[in-house]
């Protein structure tokens, strides 16, 4: 008899970055991180376990996944089977509602949705903490996508202690938005995984990053509790720049940023000079994300439209809802 489950999870953007793994296999990070979930970008995944299936099959956006993607998902499903104590294989139907041009990795929402769908199909009754741990085994940032709004991923020191939890913001999320400035959607010369490893192992600036990231987490949480947009913006902007600085200290040095990235940052500064508070952050790529209060979202978009094409600007509000079961 087939066992099915379907779930929806939203992707998230790290405001305080996760950069570098302490354990590559278990995906244990070198530092805590803090993120916010996005309303517009999500993944819906249905999982069906059946004794008639000879192997796991991944259908991604209506197409059978390639060999590399299939192999990765099969390894992940082995983890699920071990937890569930089953040998059943599954068909996984996943739809990503994440514009690839935004430079947004869909792995966070994808594995959060998959973990939740498996939990439902196999009736594992995992707690939110254990669901976060299971999602983490597919993608580190997926641990945070179990929750809506603000979430913190505790680095921990092993599989049991590395998981995310929500940060109560007393509905402040409802007042915030994020604008994406799409600079380049080409494949990166240095993948996130390679960049993390190279930086951790060779960057002269990496220890400085580790020494200060806990302070950034503390300050960001204080800002969230106080609903202090300026304090939150200043710490996330500094944290993002510090992460990118570690890459320049690597051997060999590398950067994800390009001239248009700096142009977008300059527009953010111009907005602040005009009295419109907004703050940027960048992940492992050239695209710039701008945190802004919802009331000022259109004003900031209009400033970017003076320098970038409309197709390069994507906006999303923040969502407080975590993973959902779809019936």
Secondary structure, 3 states (H helix, E strand, C coil): CCEEEEEEEEEEEEEECCCCEEECCCCEECCCEEEEEEEEEEEEEEEEEECCCCCCEEEECCEECCHHHHHHHHHHHHHHHHHHCCCCEEEEEEEEECCHHHCCCCHHHHHHHHHHHHHHHCCCCCCHHHHHHHHHCCCHHHHHHHCCCEEEEECCCCCCCCEEEEECCCCHHHHEEEEEECCCCCCCCCCHHHHHHHHHHHCCCHHHHHHHHHHHHHHHHHHHHHCCHHHHHHHHHHHHHHHHHHHHCCCCCCCCCCHHHHHHHHHHHHHHHCCCCEEEECCCCCCEEEEEEHHHHHHHHHHHHCCCCHHHEEEEEECCCCCEECC
